[in-house]
């Protein structure tokens, strides 16, 4: 779900590049195959990117040709994208159901991972979020 929402405001490739290493690391710790999760993220990125003018390059072409504003595009496509996301997620869960099993002990280990030292430059993170928020606000 995060991938779909993020790709509505970022390029699909950028979103997958940001999320994929986390997915791979978690799957490695759980000792499960990451392929089914990566396929799901790629599809979620493509589906989520469809909901806004900035999510996919073809959307800019379509929106410009149809004289749609950013909000027109969001209003028209978000319900369709939401349904497509739910259907594709349900299908992928069904298709990969045998591979979506993890050891309870490994899952408990992952929940104890501390993220305290992850962010080392808090002012940079704050500035980055502010810039991203202003860009999204500007599009709206």
Secondary structure as GFF3:
##gff-version 3
##sequence-region A 1 140
A	DSSP	alpha_helix	2	9	.	.	.	ID=ss1
A	DSSP	alpha_helix	12	30	.	.	.	ID=ss2
A	DSSP	alpha_helix	35	49	.	.	.	ID=ss3
A	DSSP	alpha_helix	57	65	.	.	.	ID=ss4
A	DSSP	alpha_helix	70	95	.	.	.	ID=ss5
A	DSSP	alpha_helix	104	111	.	.	.	ID=ss6
A	DSSP	alpha_helix	122	139	.	.	.	ID=ss7
###
